[in-house]
């Protein structure tokens, strides 16, 4: 995927920013199972459930954190995830 398919991802916990940068695909745990978020996703705010936060960039897929709870805010070209580890 080209850079045009990336959005800006910010993952923050109580100690500060864990990740800030480009992301092509974000996987988050929700009450309905794992959800995937791409650029231009419908804007939303959602509670997260215990599980893994994973992301895909042009260099591959990586796990960012294992969370016990959190909240995600999705805008058109950016996503903010607040996690409680």
C-alpha positions in Angstrom: 0.0 0.0 0.0 1.2 3.5 -0.7 1.5 6.3 1.8 -1.8 7.7 0.5 -3.5 4.7 2.2 -2.0 5.5 5.6 -3.5 7.5 8.5 -1.9 8.9 11.5 -2.1 6.7 14.6 -1.6 7.8 18.2 -1.6 5.2 21.0 -1.4 6.7 24.5 -1.4 5.3 28.0 -1.2 6.9 31.4 2.6 7.3 31.0 2.5 9.0 27.7 2.6 8.3 23.9 3.4 4.7 23.1 3.3 5.2 19.3 2.8 8.1 17.0 3.1 7.6 13.2 1.7 6.2 10.0 -0.5 3.1 9.9 -2.2 1.3 7.1 -4.4 -1.0 9.1 -5.3 -1.1 12.8 -6.7 -4.1 14.7 -8.5 -3.5 18.0 -10.4 -5.7 20.4 -14.1 -4.8 20.8 -17.2 -6.3 22.4 -18.1 -7.6 18.9 -14.7 -9.2 18.3 -11.6 -7.8 16.6 -12.2 -4.8 14.4 -10.1 -3.4 11.6 -9.7 0.2 10.8 -8.4 1.7 7.6 -8.0 5.3 6.3 -11.4 7.0 5.7 -13.2 4.7 8.2 -16.5 6.0 9.5 -15.8 8.3 12.4 -16.6 6.8 15.7 -15.8 6.5 19.4 -15.8 3.1 20.9 -14.9 1.3 24.1 -12.2 -1.4 23.8 -12.1 -4.7 25.6 -9.1 -6.7 26.9 -6.9 -7.9 24.0 -4.1 -6.9 21.6 -3.6 -3.7 19.7 -2.0 -4.6 16.4 -1.1 -2.4 13.4 0.1 -2.9 9.9 2.6 -0.4 8.3 4.5 -0.6 5.0 7.2 -2.5 7.0 4.8 -5.2 8.3 2.4 -6.1 11.1 3.4 -5.5 14.8 1.8 -5.7 18.2 1.8 -2.3 20.0 0.2 -3.3 23.3 -1.9 -5.7 25.3 -4.6 -3.8 27.0 -7.1 -4.4 29.7 -9.4 -1.6 28.6 -9.4 1.5 26.4 -11.2 3.9 24.1 -10.7 4.6 20.4 -11.6 7.8 18.5 -11.6 7.4 14.8 -11.6 10.5 12.5 -11.2 10.5 8.7 -7.4 10.6 8.5 -6.4 9.9 12.1 -7.0 7.5 15.0 -6.4 8.0 18.7 -6.3 5.1 21.1 -6.2 5.6 24.8 -5.2 2.3 26.5 -5.1 1.0 30.1 -2.4 -1.6 30.3 
